[in-house]
Amino acid sequence: MTLEVSGLTHRYGSKTAVEDVSFSLADGEIVGLLGPSGCGKTTIVQAIAGHLRPAAGRIWLRGEDVTRQPPERRRVSVVFQEPTLYPHMTVGENVAYGLEAREIERSRIDELVETHLELISLASRRDAYPAELSGGQKRRVELARALAPEPDVLLLDEPLSALDRSLREELRRAIGHIQRETGVTTLFVTHDQADAMALADRLVVMNEGAIAGVDTPRALYGSPPTPFVASFLGRSNAVEATVVEPEPLVLAVGEQTLTLPEARSDRPAGASVSCHVRPADLTLAESDGTDTAPTLSGAVSHVTDRGSRYDVSVTLPTDETVVVERQAEPPPLGTTVTVRVPAAKVTRFGTDTAGK
């Protein structure tokens, strides 16, 4: 492994920032460290970069324990959330800055600068100053500066957060291209699920200082391991239910029953479970009493036109609301509808349930 984080724990006074966090990055992999503000992402970045000594745990780079080594002894580069280009230096000088402290010949520095400016498609702006660049160009120069020393690990700490939508998507594509071209092992830190899912080979999802799930974006989205991952990684409807029969599984949602013929539960009859299902996996139709698929009935309480689809909110008799994505014209408000619930798409959570 190129990077291994083992049992990382840190506190600021009495407040725990991260608790027993462990994960690894393989050579050439791009991993997304994803979670809401305050979940510990920045503490992890600072520990890996060497700007913070953790209270417990170890950081390994290419098999070497670097936990107590200073930043300059680690082959780690960081692109921070806030712009860090030196305004009095040209683009070329900014990219060369991290190389000049090393014992590298001037001709080699010039070669590395040229190579990395070509990589970010800004070779023609080598003599420009940061004030002459757009926001996206500045971010790309920061990438080139971070990559020029050829680090073992590149840390991207919320590099897209201050950009508007179109520029964000453009730079996201650029980061993906640059990472593929260089093959640099990358930890991409973000609170934005779209950015993480678009870029990462795997995700490490954080919540309140601990890891809530680790897997590929598709696996975590389709089979979330916790209610937090289900709700944070994409939209999810949550419905509270009670086990009526554990096998085959029959659930009660208020006065309605939801039968999942291929599923079973380790929880006994009478136990409470939380059921999560994605809006895109639900369909609806006006109720006619003949539908034999797992269904719930309710009334259309709200419709949001998203342009490419409608989000149809259906309020159940329990006063819980589920959202159904629909391409066709939605039923009028107040219409009683049947919500078809595909059994294979329902993820269940409980204190002693198998999950799905």
N, C-alpha and C positions, 0 to 999 in steps of 0.2 A: 504494500500500500504506500502511496505517496504521502498521505496525511492520515494520522490517527489521533483522534481525541478520545481520551479514556478517563472516565469518572470525573469530568471537569465540574468543579463546584466553586462558587465565589459568592461572597456577601459584601454588601456595602453597609457597614454598621450592623444593625440587626436585621436588615432586609436581605433576603436571599435572592440573588440575581439568576443564578443557574444552579441546579442540583443534580449531580451524578449524570452528566451528559456524556454520552459516548457515541461516536460515529466515525466513519472512515471514508476516504476518497481514493479510488484506484487511479493509476496513471492515466492521464488524458481524459478523465471523467469530469463532467460539470454537474455539480450537485447544488440544488437550491435549498438554502436555509430559510424556511418560510414561517412566518408567524406575525401576530399583531404587535403593535408598539408595546414595549415594556416586557416582552417575553424572554429577553436574555440574548438576543441575536448579536447586539453590539458588543456585549461582554465576551462572547465567544470569539468574535473577530479580533478584539484587542488581545485576548489570550494567545491566539494563534500567531498574530503578528509580533508578539513580544512586548506590547505596550502595557501589559497587565500581567502580574504574577498571580495565578489562581490560588485560592485557599487550599484546594486539593485537586488531585488529578494530574494527568500527564499529557503533553503534546509531543507527538513523534513525527519527524519529517524524514522520509526515506529510511526508516528504521532507527534513526538517531533521536534520543530523548533531548529535546530542545527547550523543555519547560523553563529552565533557569537561564537560558542563553538570552542575551540582549537582541534587539531587533536586527542590528547590523550583522549578526552572526547567522541569521536565518535567511534562506533564499525564498523570501516571501514578499510579494508586492501587493499594495493595497490601492484601490480606487475608492475614495471616500464619497459620501453623499454630497458634501459641499465642494464646490470647485476649489482646486488647490494649485492652479497654474500660477507661476510667477509673472506678474504683469510687465516687469521690466525686461524679461527675457523673450527672445523670439521663440517660435514654435520649435525650431531645431535645438535651441539652447535648453528649452524645457525638457525635451526628450533626452538630451545628452546629460542632464543634471545628475541622474542616478548612476551614470557610468563613470563620471569624472573622478569620483572618490576612490575608484578601484584602479588597480595598476593595469590599465588597458591603453594600448598605443592609440594615439590620436587618429591614425588612419582607420583603425578598427572601430573606434567610436563613431566616426563619420559614416562608416559602412553600416553600422547597426542603426543609426538614426535614419539613414536613407531607406533601409529595408523596412523599418517599422512605419515610416511615413507613407511609403508605398502601400503597405498593408492596410492602412486606414484611409487610403485615397486622398492624402493631403501633402504629397511630395512637393506640389507647386506652391504650397504656403509655408515653406520652411523658414522664410525670412519675415513672415508676418508676426505681429504681436497679438496676444490673446484678445485685446480689445477689438481687433479687426475680424474676429471669428464669430460665427453663430454659436448658440448654446450647444447644438449637436456636435459641431466641429471641436469645441473645447473639450467635450467629453471624450471624443475620439483621440485627441492629443494626450489626454490623461491615460487612456488605455495604452497608447504607444509608449509613453514614458514608463508605465508599469511593466510592460512586456520587454522593453529593450534589455534589461539586465538578465533576461532569460530565467525567470524565477522557477522554483519547484512548484510553487502554489501561487495562484492569483486570487486575491480576495476582492470581490466587488460588493461594497457595502452600500446598498440602496442607490446605485448609480443612476437610476431612471426616475427617482421619486419627484424631482423638481421640474420635470419636463411636461409639456402639454401632450395630448394624446397622440397626435400624428408624429411628433418628434420622438416620443417614447417608443412607438412601434418601429420607426426607422432605426433608432439606435439599438433596439432589441435585436433586430435582424442583423445589424452590423456586429454586435457582440457575438451572436451565434456563428457568423461567418468567420470572424477573427479567431474564435476559440477552435473552430474546426481546422482552420489553416495552420495554427500554431501547435495545436494539440496540448496546450498548457492545462494542467490540472486546475480546475476553477471551483471556488465556492462562491455562489451567487446569493447574496443576502437580500431579502425583500419581504415586504408585507403584502405584496400584490400577487394574488394567485394566478392571474393571467400571465404575468411575466415569468413566474416560476414554472408554470406548466409548459409554456412555449419554449423555454430554454433548457430546462434541466433533464439530465438522464435519470436522476433520482431526486426525491425530495426528503428533507428532514424537517418535519413539521413540529414547531415549538409552541408550547402553551404554558404560561406561568413558570418559566424557568426550567421546564422539563420537556423531554421529547414525547410528543403525542403519537407519532407515527413515522416510519421510514419505509419507503418503497418507491417504485416508479410512479409518475404522476397518474397514469391510467389505473394502476392497481389501487392506489389510495382513493381515487375518485370513485371507482366502481365498488370497492369493498373497504370502506373506511373502518379503521380499527376502534375508533372512539366517537362519541357524539360530537366532540369538538371538531375532529377532522371532517366529519360529515357536513357540519354546518359551515366551517371555515373554507374548505376546499370546494368551492362551487355552492350552488343553492341547494337546500335540502328542506323538505317538509318533515316536521316531527309531529307524530301523533302518539299519545299515550294510550296503552291498551292493557288488557288483563288476559292472562292465559286461561282459556276455557278447557282445552284439551291439548296436552303437550305433543301427541303424535297420533295421526297427522295433526299439524298445528292449527288450532282454532283460537282466534283472538276476539275478544269483545272490545269494541270501541263504543262506549256508551251502551245504547240498546242494540247496536248493530254488531254483526259478527263478520269477521274476515277470516276465511279459510285459505290456508296456504298448504295445499296437498302434498307438496314435495319437501316440506320443511318439518323440523322437529325442534323442541326446546328442552333444555336441561332443567328449566324452571317448572315447578309444579303448578297445577291448577290453582288459580287465585293470585298468582304472582304478577307483579306489575312489570311491564316492559315498555321501552320507548322504540317506536318504529320510525325509521327514516327512509324516505324515497325521494328521488330527484323529480323536479317538476317536468323535465323532458320525458320521463318514463311513464307519466300518467296520461290517460286519455279520458275524454268524457263524451257523454251523449245524453239526450233527454231521457229521463227514466220511463221505461215501459214495462218493467217487472219481469222481463224475459232473459236478462243477461245472466249467464251462468259463471262468468269469470269472477275472481275475487273483486268485490266492489264495495264502495261506500257511497251513500247518498247524502246530498246536501243542497244548498241553494246558492246560486251565483250571487256573490256579494260585492264584487268589484272586478273591473276589467281595465287592464293597462295595455295600451297599444305600443308595442316596442318597434314598430316599423316592419320588421321581418316576421314578427309573430305577435300573438296576444298572450298576456299573462292573465289567466282567468282564476280569480280567487273564489273558492267554494267553501262556505261555512257549514260545518257539520253540526248535527244536533247537540254535540258536546261543547259547542262554541269555539272549537278549534278550527283553524282555517288552513286549507291546503291550496297551493298554487299549481295550476295545470298549464303547461305550454301548449298552444294551439295555433295552427296555421290558418284554419278556416275561420270564417266569421263566428264570433262567440254568441252563445245564447243571451237573451236580454237579462238584465239584473232581476233577481227574484225567481228565476226559473229553477225548478227542481231538476237536478241532474244526477246521473250516476257516474262516479269516478271509478274507472277501471284501474285496478292496482295489480301490476304484474308481480306474481309471487317471487320470481327470481330476482327482482330488483329491490326487494324490501330488506333492509338491514336492521336487525334488532339489537338493542342494548339493554343489559340488565346486570345486576351485581354478580350473578352466577350463571349467565347464559353463554352459550357457545358463540354468540354474535350474530350469525346469519342463519 
